[in-house]
Every structure is written in C-alpha cells, then in structure tokens.
Amino acid sequence: MKLLFFVYLVNLSVTSIVLAQDIPNWLEFETNYARSKAKNITANWGNSEWLMEEILTGGDVNQKSKMVRLYLYPSTLNKFYSEEIVIDDFESLVTSNFNRNLPTKIFIHGFGHGYNCSFPQDMKDIFLLYQIPVNLVVVEWGPLAMSSEAPSLIDRFKNYIVASENVEIVGNRVGDFISYMWMLGYYSPSMVHIIGFSLGAHAAGYAGKRVYDSTLQQIGRITGLDPAGPLYSTGLVGRHLNEYDASYVDFVHTDMGQSGTVLSLGHSNYFVNGGKPKQPGCISQITEYSLFEKIPVALLGSCSHSTAPLYYSQSVAQSNDFIVATQCYSNVAFQTGLCAFNDVAIFGEFSSPRTRGWYYLRMLPQDRSNIYSC
C-alpha cells in the first residue's frame, strides 16, 4: 500500500508527462485489499448489509450492473420529472418519452457522487431551460461510486480504487443500452453524445468501446469533463478515455495534475485558464497542502476539478454567442500572445467534430444553482 501511495503522489506532481512504463502494476493486489477493507458508503446510496457486501467484496458483475440505472428527463416544464428506462426492457423504452428522432445526451457522474448531484443535474437543467431538442438521459451509479467523504485518508483511497474498478461495469452497462437500441433497429449510436465528468469520463470511454465491440458502430461523440487523473494518468487503474472511443472525443481540462488527468487523448483538447489549478474563484490549490494532505484533497475532488461542468454548461447557454478557443502549443505561448493569429475553434457543446488539436481559452465559471445537495 505504501508503494501505491508513493506512486500516487508522483502522479499528483506530474503536469506534463507520465512515464507509465516505469511503474509496476500493483493493481490486482491493491484492488483485492481495498475491496476487502473498504467500509464507507454514503447514506444517500443506502446502507444495507447486502449492498455493502456486494460492492466491497467484489460481488457478482451481473448484480453490480443492475445497480446502474438510467433516467430520462423529457419535460421542459418540470425539470424534476424523470422516467426510468430499464436496460434490455423494450417496453420501458417505447412507453417512455424517449424520442428516437432526436439526438441523445447521456450524462455520467464521477467518484463519490450520484445522479442527483449538481453534475449532472445542473447541466441537464440548462439543456431543459434553453429547450435544446435532445433526449436527456442521466446515469445513476451512486452505489458503485463509493464515498469521497470517508473519515480517514486510507479509507478514502480504498474507496477510490473500488469506484475505479466499477467504472468498467458502468461503461459496459451504458454501452449495452446503446447497442440494444441499435440491434433492435430503434436508434443509431451515431446520434449519442456521452458527457462524463471525472471517473464518468472513463466510464464513457468504456461505453464507446463496448458499443463498437458489439456493433462495429461508433458513438457519435464523447466529452470528457476533466477526466479523473489519480492512478489513471500512470496506467495503474483501468482504461483511459481516448480518441478511439467515439467518432469525436473532446477533453476539457481544468485541474491537470491534481484531480484531473495530465493526458490529452482526445481529438480536441481544451485547456480552460491553462487547464490547471487554481481556477478563478477557487481559494486553494494542491501545492498549498502538505505531502500527506494532497491525497485526500485530490480524492475529494477539488474546486478546480468541479469547474469543468460549469464551463461546459456556459457553452450550452451561449448558443448565439459561441465561446471560442485558440489553437496553441502551451499556456505560456497562449498567455504571451504567441498564438494570437492561430486558428480558433468553438468550445463546448457546439464544438465541431472536425476540430483537432490543443486549444486554450480564458473563462470565468458561473455559480452552481445550489438546488442539489452534492
């Protein structure tokens, strides 16, 4: 465990490159240990002995996959109204208000959160407010996302490992839903756009791979909102979202080297305010903490990390006044004007699927609604 902590601290300090090939793969040992010891699930997800046993001891993959649920939000008049779509249940699909003629947005939350948290709910509300003609589907995997508020550093770290292991189950379940609609001739994967935040971004990558492996069709688009970095940047855990997971993959970086990944593996990669902490309005950053404080801070999800969904939501609201970013090779070059005459690209929701490269921009995050509890 001490070795994995050391590797994780190294991961937090890296802001440009990671030499993953030099790091031994201790994942199997660490995951088994974490699964046998982790004990913390927030009250929001229930606290039954059966649920804890299923999650913390590994459980059956089929049972875990049933904890992944999908909720459709079809009403612009009542943003709290939802309809559950049961995966592999055609009746629940056709009797819902899912419109097969519209594009679909699927939102996947991250570590320690649930579907009723500010992401994805605030972003879903923006789409409803501006009456964007799409199906809005929110993924709930809260029981598998574990708790980011465990009392001790070691328990929080264990929970993160367990949640990271569950990411593949979540992504595969979402991918099965998309593949199921395609195999019925009901809906095309090309009309799907998955927006994943933190660990949810990597779940989106698994979903894209699952769909392609099952159907030889690609999802239309995946947006990774500050994809999770701890252990993913070093390759010690799971599979990183990358450009092969959809026809178009865009990354939004806001917290590189802290809670967010240092890898830019999308077709287009947007660096908001340099892509690193601290973002405007955030009080502290990881460098201000002691060595052993850095781990819980990153696993809690920093302020800078949580700005990524806010920036993206702003792009939805500005459909008539697009937010643009400048193609550049570094933030220093961007800040000093060396890229002033380079190509520009639209940031966020209306980004062109033909966009390629690294893009920099400045933004101020808007406040959350504070309607939702997490």
KAWO-V884502 format. One line per field, one symbol per residue. ss: DSSP state (~ for helix, > for strand, _ for the rest). phi: phi as a letter, one per 30 degrees, with the letter a starting at -180 (. if undefined). psi: psi as a letter, one per 30 degrees, with the letter a starting at -180 (. if undefined). Layout:
BEGIN
ss: ???
phi: ???
psi: ???
END
This chain:
BEGIN
ss: _~~~~~~~~~~~~______~~~____~~~~~~~~~~~_____~~~___~~~~~~~~____~~~~~___>>>>__________>>>____~~~~~________>>>>>>_________~~~~~~~~~~~~____>>>>>>>_~~~~_______~~~~~~~~~~~~~~~~~~~~~~~~~~~~~~~_____~~~>>>>>>_~~~~~~~~~~~~~~~~~_____>>>>>__>______________~~~__>>>>>>__>___>_______>>>>>~~~__________~~~____~~~~~~~~__~~~~~~~~~~~~~~~______>>>>___~~~~~________>>>_~~~______>>>>>_____________
phi: .dddddddddddddbbbbcddccdccddddddddddcdbcbdeecjbdddddddddcjideddddddcbcbccccdcbdcdbbdcddicdddddddcdcdccdbcccbdceicbdcdeccdddedddddchddbdcccccbedcdiccbddcedddddedddddddeddddddddddddeddddicacedccbcccchddddddddddddddddbiccddabccdheeceiddcidbibdebdddadbbbcccbbdicdcdccccddbbccdhiibdcdeicdbbdddcdedddddddddjdededdeddddeddddcdcbedcbcdacadddddcidcecddcbdciecdddcdbjcbcacbcdddddidcdb
psi: eeeeeeeeeeeefkfelkiffgkljgeeeeeeeefffkgjklffglgkeeeeeeefgeakeeeefffklkkkjfkffjffklkkjkkgjeefeffagkjffllkkkkjlakgllfglekfeeeeeeeeeghkilkjkkkjgefffakggkfleeeeeeeeeeeeefeeeeeeeeeeeeeeeeffgekkffgkjkjkkbffeeeeeeeeeeeeeefgkkkekkkjjikkejfeffgfkakkklffflekkkkjkfhkfcfllfkjglekjkjkhfgllklkfkellefflleffeeeeeffjleeeffeeeeeeeeefhffikkllkklfleeeeeggfgfgllllkkbegkkffkkakkklklkklllfgelf.
END
